[in-house]
Amino acid sequence: MAPSPIAPKAWSVLIVSTLAFTTCFMVWMMFGVIGIPIKKALGLNATEFGLLTAMPVLSGSLIRVPLGIWTDKYGGRIVMAVLLAITVPAIWLLAYATAFWHFLVIGLVLGLAGGSFSVGTPYVARWFPKERQGMAMGVFGAGNSGAAVNKFVAPALMVAFGWTIVPQVYAAIMLGTLIVFWLGSASDPRHLVPSNTKFADQLRALKDPRVLKYCQYYSIVFGGYVALSLWMVQYYVGEYGLDIRIAALLAACFSLPGGVLRAIGGVLSDRHGAHKVTWWVMWLSWVCLFLLSYPQTDFTVLTVDGPKSFHIGLNVYGFTALLFLLGIAFAFGKASVFKYISDDFPHNIGAISGIVGLAGGLGGFVLPILFGALMDLTGVRSSAFMLMYGVVWVSLIWMYWTEVRKTDLLGSAPLNPKEVSV
């Protein structure tokens, strides 16, 4: 069967929506870089730094379900435009904050930009035929690469002009993005879903075990991506003693593939199905996190020639290579989880994607705080990866018992008992 034709207007909507999401994600991850000089100036510990970076993630997560509902009801164009406009003054005011609570409060407002995902996902999906929705959502989701853009732009601005210039430049970029989005986007009344559904009504979808499962998957592939994007710059600075510009560049080796390759994950999910892609994503993540979890270790062994000391630990090159692979896995996983949603809930994409996005965002909020608490408690930086390793175990076990035991992963037909010789 020939693929359904795609209107030029659909491509225009996809392009400007992806641009808007990229800018929003860049703003959403801003504290991952400018938080380092703020931490030094305010004398914050690791837990407080985790809270600082996580505040935008909290508001961006909590707003996702209402935004998904409003997108179904009012259309993605108007909801996205209003969202972009609200964040501009908050971003600008950040340059004038002086106290810790100032940053927390302003962070909550500018964090609304993170909710743009729940607007753009159903908005772009409805412009494309079902067999191309995975691709469309994957391309839009590649806006996650805004986390990498932030790591390129913010350190350069900080070194040249100080950290306060970063929110001022970002506010101007957000305003320009709003104009471009409005000019390039469109509305289609056929995409609206008449509904008087309330927030509490949508949360009842959590009674569906599939929704709970997808929330769990997304809490690691998206929540983990957000958390590590916020955490890795300071991790490189502390663990390997790197300059902030080099640290941000290496951290982008995780953030960039974790965003850009999401589009490929969408295509693979269309072709091979959400289940197969997600299953192999979880296994690759499990292996990478296991290796990343091992702390720098010195030990002494008594040999026949006397005591000998050894060191085990990842150097900066091995660490970055594993992060790069983990970013690829998370990129594919973010796309495959939303392919599940478009397959299972085609008439309720906005609300269900909002709920799953909320779960992923809350993972991105909680994890940086737990990273900081674990480091304050143990003094081991790699404890962040130990925690994520445990979360991946939960996803693998859940997927095995609910999907793998019922699915042929390798594409071969089940054996006929009569053909098996004993």
DOLUM-195851 format. One line per field, with one value per residue (C-alpha): residue number from 1; x, y, z. Coordinates in Angstrom, 3 decimals, m for minus. Example, Ala and Ser with C-alpha at 12.3 -4.5 7.8 and 13.67 -1.06 7.14 Angstrom:
BEGIN
pos = c(1, 2);
u = c(12.300, 13.670);
v = c(m4.500, m1.060);
w = c(7.800, 7.140);
END
This chain:
BEGIN
pos = c(1, 2, 3, 4, 5, 6, 7, 8, 9, 10, 11, 12, 13, 14, 15, 16, 17, 18, 19, 20, 21, 22, 23, 24, 25, 26, 27, 28, 29, 30, 31, 32, 33, 34, 35, 36, 37, 38, 39, 40, 41, 42, 43, 44, 45, 46, 47, 48, 49, 50, 51, 52, 53, 54, 55, 56, 57, 58, 59, 60, 61, 62, 63, 64, 65, 66, 67, 68, 69, 70, 71, 72, 73, 74, 75, 76, 77, 78, 79, 80, 81, 82, 83, 84, 85, 86, 87, 88, 89, 90, 91, 92, 93, 94, 95, 96, 97, 98, 99, 100, 101, 102, 103, 104, 105, 106, 107, 108, 109, 110, 111, 112, 113, 114, 115, 116, 117, 118, 119, 120, 121, 122, 123, 124, 125, 126, 127, 128, 129, 130, 131, 132, 133, 134, 135, 136, 137, 138, 139, 140, 141, 142, 143, 144, 145, 146, 147, 148, 149, 150, 151, 152, 153, 154, 155, 156, 157, 158, 159, 160, 161, 162, 163, 164, 165, 166, 167, 168, 169, 170, 171, 172, 173, 174, 175, 176, 177, 178, 179, 180, 181, 182, 183, 184, 185, 186, 187, 188, 189, 190, 191, 192, 193, 194, 195, 196, 197, 198, 199, 200, 201, 202, 203, 204, 205, 206, 207, 208, 209, 210, 211, 212, 213, 214, 215, 216, 217, 218, 219, 220, 221, 222, 223, 224, 225, 226, 227, 228, 229, 230, 231, 232, 233, 234, 235, 236, 237, 238, 239, 240, 241, 242, 243, 244, 245, 246, 247, 248, 249, 250, 251, 252, 253, 254, 255, 256, 257, 258, 259, 260, 261, 262, 263, 264, 265, 266, 267, 268, 269, 270, 271, 272, 273, 274, 275, 276, 277, 278, 279, 280, 281, 282, 283, 284, 285, 286, 287, 288, 289, 290, 291, 292, 293, 294, 295, 296, 297, 298, 299, 300, 301, 302, 303, 304, 305, 306, 307, 308, 309, 310, 311, 312, 313, 314, 315, 316, 317, 318, 319, 320, 321, 322, 323, 324, 325, 326, 327, 328, 329, 330, 331, 332, 333, 334, 335, 336, 337, 338, 339, 340, 341, 342, 343, 344, 345, 346, 347, 348, 349, 350, 351, 352, 353, 354, 355, 356, 357, 358, 359, 360, 361, 362, 363, 364, 365, 366, 367, 368, 369, 370, 371, 372, 373, 374, 375, 376, 377, 378, 379, 380, 381, 382, 383, 384, 385, 386, 387, 388, 389, 390, 391, 392, 393, 394, 395, 396, 397, 398, 399, 400, 401, 402, 403, 404, 405, 406, 407, 408, 409, 410, 411, 412, 413, 414, 415, 416, 417, 418, 419, 420, 421, 422);
u = c(0.000, 1.374, 1.967, m0.625, 0.377, 1.515, 0.424, 3.100, 1.320, 1.990, 5.730, 5.622, 3.840, 6.396, 9.380, 8.262, 6.966, 10.326, 12.091, 9.823, 10.425, 14.195, 14.202, 11.968, 14.235, 17.294, 15.675, 14.442, 18.009, 19.588, 20.354, 22.492, 25.170, 24.497, 23.728, 27.453, 28.488, 25.237, 26.111, 29.536, 28.182, 25.470, 27.547, 25.061, 25.666, 25.000, 21.401, 20.576, 22.180, 20.004, 16.921, 17.944, 18.314, 15.130, 12.685, 12.014, 11.531, 8.868, 6.610, 7.219, 6.106, 3.024, 1.655, 1.900, m1.452, m3.474, m1.547, m2.340, m6.046, m6.072, m4.289, m6.993, m9.669, m8.273, m5.558, m1.783, m1.134, m2.777, m1.653, 1.997, 2.024, 0.622, 3.103, 6.083, 4.858, 4.464, 8.040, 9.776, 9.562, 10.467, 13.628, 14.632, 14.056, 16.395, 19.373, 18.319, 17.832, 20.142, 18.771, 18.284, 14.499, 14.487, 16.006, 13.564, 10.475, 11.594, 12.680, 9.129, 7.767, 10.342, 10.017, 6.604, 8.566, 9.130, 5.419, 5.673, 6.233, 2.662, 1.441, 3.595, 3.257, m0.510, m0.371, 2.110, 0.828, m2.642, m1.212, 0.233, m1.293, m1.109, 1.709, 3.894, 3.022, 6.012, 8.301, 6.519, 6.637, 10.254, 11.283, 9.441, 10.959, 14.421, 13.907, 15.360, 18.661, 18.028, 19.818, 22.950, 22.473, 22.397, 25.756, 27.309, 25.814, 25.645, 29.324, 30.577, 28.337, 29.300, 33.034, 32.743, 30.176, 29.228, 26.284, 23.680, 23.882, 22.607, 18.957, 18.850, 19.990, 17.654, 14.688, 15.407, 15.705, 12.396, 10.651, 12.017, 10.917, 7.385, 7.189, 8.541, 6.207, 3.121, 3.980, 4.749, 2.065, m1.580, m4.860, m7.287, m10.709, m10.890, m8.046, m9.966, m11.472, m14.598, m14.226, m15.217, m12.650, m10.932, m7.438, m8.723, m10.694, m7.593, m5.615, m8.130, m6.333, m3.659, m6.001, m5.045, m1.967, m0.585, m0.455, 1.329, 3.849, 4.543, 4.987, 7.639, 9.460, 9.392, 10.605, 13.952, 14.354, 13.151, 13.445, 16.940, 17.857, 16.727, 18.417, 21.760, 21.625, 21.346, 23.927, 26.728, 28.489, 29.178, 29.952, 32.753, 34.045, 34.092, 35.137, 37.749, 38.680, 37.773, 37.159, 33.440, 33.641, 35.297, 32.922, 29.896, 31.252, 31.741, 28.346, 26.837, 28.061, 25.183, 22.613, 23.027, 22.410, 19.802, 17.816, 18.668, 18.413, 14.915, 13.663, 15.439, 13.830, 10.447, 11.158, 12.391, 9.281, 7.055, 8.912, 9.576, 7.038, 7.328, 7.885, 10.998, 12.703, 11.930, 13.120, 16.580, 16.766, 16.346, 19.049, 21.579, 20.798, 21.253, 24.734, 25.885, 24.610, 26.215, 29.630, 29.085, 28.119, 31.546, 33.348, 37.002, 38.695, 42.212, 43.068, 46.124, 46.769, 49.357, 51.357, 54.386, 56.529, 54.866, 51.871, 50.835, 48.344, 45.841, 43.377, 40.046, 37.835, 36.673, 38.856, 37.199, 37.267, 35.630, 33.111, 32.131, 31.853, 29.422, 27.425, 27.214, 25.761, 23.353, 22.181, 21.447, 19.479, 17.427, 16.728, 15.263, 13.367, 11.691, 10.330, 9.252, 7.286, 5.216, 4.679, 3.023, 0.696, m0.279, m0.973, m2.980, m4.743, m5.207, m8.211, m6.707, m3.081, m2.988, m4.210, m2.289, 0.933, 0.453, 0.197, 3.191, 5.122, 4.241, 5.741, 8.886, 9.198, 8.745, 11.550, 13.674, 12.689, 13.282, 16.475, 18.770, 17.699, 18.396, 21.728, 22.743, 21.456, 23.305, 26.525, 26.215, 25.512, 28.104, 30.644, 30.541, 29.616, 28.817, 26.013, 23.820, 24.295, 23.743, 20.312, 19.396, 20.653, 18.064, 15.281, 16.160, 15.958, 12.356, 11.493, 13.140, 11.338, 7.988, 8.421, 9.447, 6.397, 3.846, 5.206, 8.201, 6.610, 3.826, 5.944, 8.381, 11.240, 13.463, 10.807, 10.945, 7.798, 7.171, 8.200, 5.577, 5.759, 5.439, 8.607, 10.712, 12.577, 13.557);
v = c(0.000, 3.428, 5.789, 8.515, 11.914, 14.549, 18.166, 20.906, 22.614, 19.531, 19.839, 23.542, 22.792, 20.104, 22.361, 25.386, 23.186, 21.410, 24.785, 25.937, 22.758, 23.027, 26.561, 25.546, 22.643, 24.874, 27.205, 24.290, 22.957, 26.364, 25.742, 22.750, 25.252, 28.611, 26.745, 26.073, 29.728, 30.267, 27.300, 28.788, 32.284, 31.081, 28.308, 25.541, 21.882, 19.053, 18.525, 22.243, 22.312, 19.350, 21.227, 24.336, 22.442, 20.457, 23.313, 24.114, 20.399, 20.244, 22.938, 21.763, 18.298, 19.234, 21.414, 18.662, 16.996, 20.258, 21.329, 18.031, 18.473, 22.092, 21.086, 18.520, 21.128, 24.423, 23.343, 23.261, 26.557, 28.848, 26.832, 26.746, 30.459, 31.434, 29.149, 30.691, 34.213, 33.536, 32.323, 35.328, 37.760, 35.013, 34.155, 37.843, 38.373, 35.514, 37.790, 39.987, 37.257, 37.415, 34.983, 31.227, 31.532, 33.989, 31.335, 28.691, 30.816, 32.123, 28.604, 27.387, 29.956, 29.537, 25.782, 25.962, 25.819, 22.134, 21.511, 22.354, 18.679, 17.798, 20.515, 19.701, 15.909, 15.699, 18.874, 17.508, 13.907, 14.883, 16.486, 13.142, 9.770, 7.020, 5.163, 8.305, 9.516, 7.798, 9.670, 12.987, 12.662, 11.516, 14.555, 16.869, 15.093, 15.746, 19.178, 17.525, 18.474, 21.909, 20.462, 20.119, 23.565, 24.974, 23.329, 24.962, 28.438, 29.067, 28.334, 30.587, 33.436, 32.896, 32.997, 36.117, 38.170, 36.415, 34.150, 36.952, 37.503, 33.963, 34.480, 37.826, 36.228, 33.278, 35.609, 37.297, 33.905, 32.777, 35.930, 35.400, 31.759, 32.832, 35.039, 32.347, 29.727, 31.873, 32.676, 29.079, 27.177, 26.557, 25.370, 22.713, 22.526, 18.807, 18.163, 19.496, 17.029, 18.443, 17.638, 18.869, 16.560, 17.794, 17.131, 14.601, 12.782, 12.345, 10.983, 8.117, 6.830, 5.678, 2.803, 1.370, m0.808, 0.088, 3.766, 2.959, 0.855, 3.553, 6.031, 3.752, 3.418, 7.152, 7.964, 6.444, 7.269, 10.861, 11.503, 10.025, 12.057, 15.305, 14.493, 13.589, 16.591, 18.790, 16.866, 15.986, 19.355, 19.632, 15.882, 16.344, 19.397, 17.571, 14.077, 14.932, 18.537, 19.924, 23.524, 24.299, 24.781, 21.394, 19.797, 21.202, 20.052, 16.488, 16.507, 17.406, 14.011, 12.636, 15.392, 15.773, 12.165, 11.878, 14.553, 14.451, 10.676, 10.578, 10.997, 7.778, 6.072, 7.172, 5.694, 2.426, 2.256, 2.711, m0.053, m2.623, m1.723, 0.092, m3.079, m4.355, m0.972, m0.371, m3.844, m3.398, 0.184, m1.062, m3.712, m1.290, 1.195, m1.564, m2.430, 1.199, 2.136, m0.955, 0.127, 3.802, 2.873, 1.539, 4.193, 5.129, 2.459, 1.980, m1.306, m3.208, m6.927, m8.934, m10.886, m13.184, m10.175, m7.975, m5.591, m4.182, m1.380, m1.216, 1.365, 0.585, 3.274, 4.849, 7.543, 10.537, 8.928, 5.665, 7.528, 9.809, 6.879, 5.092, 8.296, 8.639, 5.117, 5.806, 8.976, 6.985, 4.408, 7.076, 8.837, 5.692, 4.891, 8.290, 7.823, 4.201, 4.946, 7.550, 5.153, 2.874, 5.768, 6.638, 2.931, 2.230, 5.589, 7.175, 9.279, 10.494, 11.217, 14.640, 13.548, 10.250, 11.846, 14.491, 11.852, 9.881, 13.116, 14.103, 10.858, 11.371, 14.962, 14.038, 11.537, 14.407, 16.433, 13.781, 12.255, 15.344, 15.850, 12.185, 12.440, 15.285, 13.577, 10.355, 12.240, 14.170, 10.882, 8.596, 10.951, 8.775, 10.638, 7.495, 6.718, 8.667, 5.893, 3.208, 4.688, 4.780, 1.220, 0.098, 1.979, 0.258, m3.108, m2.319, m1.503, m4.669, m6.919, m5.240, m5.478, m9.118, m10.240, m8.169, m8.225, m10.432, m13.668, m13.037, m11.695, m13.179, m10.676, m12.123, m12.439, m16.227, m18.327, m20.346, m23.962, m26.577, m29.163, m31.931, m30.702, m30.898, m34.160, m35.330);
w = c(0.000, m0.957, 1.989, 2.507, 1.067, 3.545, 3.043, 2.925, 5.815, 7.973, 7.351, 8.208, 11.479, 12.287, 11.584, 13.618, 16.450, 16.640, 16.717, 19.551, 21.535, 21.025, 22.419, 25.313, 26.195, 26.025, 28.557, 30.659, 31.052, 31.693, 35.369, 34.426, 33.322, 35.007, 38.232, 38.710, 39.324, 41.248, 43.494, 44.165, 44.832, 47.231, 48.870, 48.043, 48.867, 46.406, 47.571, 47.266, 43.824, 42.850, 44.067, 42.124, 38.845, 39.460, 40.125, 36.438, 35.822, 38.562, 37.098, 33.548, 34.598, 36.616, 33.812, 31.199, 31.805, 31.714, 28.610, 26.911, 27.701, 26.512, 23.301, 22.557, 23.240, 21.908, 19.459, 19.689, 17.924, 20.461, 23.511, 22.389, 21.562, 24.975, 26.710, 24.908, 25.686, 29.423, 29.842, 28.237, 31.227, 33.721, 31.782, 31.676, 35.420, 36.281, 35.566, 38.516, 41.126, 44.172, 46.793, 46.655, 46.936, 44.025, 41.774, 42.996, 42.368, 38.979, 38.072, 38.630, 36.147, 33.384, 33.904, 32.243, 28.988, 29.687, 29.298, 25.602, 24.863, 25.790, 23.441, 20.446, 20.535, 19.842, 17.736, 15.176, 15.336, 14.123, 10.997, 9.841, 8.883, 11.477, 9.734, 9.881, 13.366, 14.971, 12.583, 13.207, 16.988, 16.781, 14.735, 17.112, 20.102, 18.660, 20.168, 23.272, 21.636, 23.127, 26.158, 24.012, 22.448, 25.981, 26.695, 23.634, 24.050, 27.813, 28.705, 25.881, 27.034, 30.685, 30.037, 27.870, 29.807, 33.063, 33.829, 33.988, 30.220, 29.580, 30.665, 28.835, 25.572, 26.097, 26.649, 23.300, 21.586, 23.095, 21.854, 18.345, 18.457, 19.394, 16.293, 13.962, 15.433, 14.997, 11.389, 10.422, 12.350, 11.475, 12.983, 11.807, 13.543, 12.674, 15.119, 18.116, 20.570, 22.283, 25.928, 29.364, 30.945, 34.082, 35.369, 37.921, 35.222, 33.102, 36.050, 36.155, 33.077, 35.518, 36.360, 32.980, 33.628, 30.206, 31.140, 34.405, 32.538, 29.969, 32.815, 34.293, 30.975, 30.371, 33.867, 32.904, 29.188, 29.574, 33.309, 33.303, 30.231, 31.857, 35.161, 33.599, 31.250, 34.339, 36.366, 33.956, 33.596, 37.299, 37.392, 34.847, 36.711, 40.052, 38.945, 36.332, 37.231, 33.807, 32.789, 32.523, 28.751, 28.198, 30.716, 28.884, 25.524, 26.779, 28.501, 25.130, 23.866, 25.928, 25.382, 21.616, 20.496, 23.237, 21.416, 17.725, 17.300, 18.705, 15.136, 14.136, 17.115, 15.795, 12.353, 13.877, 16.063, 13.009, 11.205, 13.946, 16.612, 19.925, 21.931, 20.163, 20.204, 23.886, 24.911, 23.387, 24.683, 28.240, 27.853, 26.381, 29.166, 31.758, 30.465, 30.209, 33.675, 35.222, 33.929, 34.780, 38.349, 39.280, 41.362, 41.106, 43.234, 44.608, 46.307, 47.460, 46.959, 48.906, 46.332, 46.649, 45.801, 48.376, 48.297, 44.932, 44.403, 41.591, 40.320, 38.644, 37.213, 33.993, 32.518, 30.894, 27.430, 28.463, 30.598, 27.707, 25.262, 27.601, 28.085, 24.300, 23.977, 26.836, 25.085, 21.908, 23.891, 25.665, 22.339, 20.801, 23.992, 24.205, 20.692, 21.175, 24.352, 22.520, 19.654, 22.234, 23.103, 19.527, 18.860, 22.020, 22.571, 19.097, 20.176, 23.434, 22.535, 24.197, 27.615, 27.764, 26.500, 29.184, 31.904, 30.649, 30.133, 33.703, 34.981, 32.927, 34.050, 37.700, 37.221, 35.928, 39.017, 41.656, 40.261, 40.502, 44.106, 44.873, 43.036, 45.331, 48.471, 47.642, 46.983, 50.238, 52.035, 50.429, 48.893, 45.752, 42.569, 40.600, 43.087, 40.623, 38.073, 40.708, 41.384, 37.694, 37.246, 39.799, 38.001, 34.715, 36.475, 37.429, 33.804, 32.476, 34.942, 34.308, 30.540, 30.712, 32.675, 30.749, 27.184, 26.481, 27.667, 25.137, 22.255, 19.761, 19.923, 17.215, 14.558, 14.282, 14.379, 17.548, 17.329, 16.594, 19.401, 16.795, 15.104, 18.242, 18.682, 22.101);
END
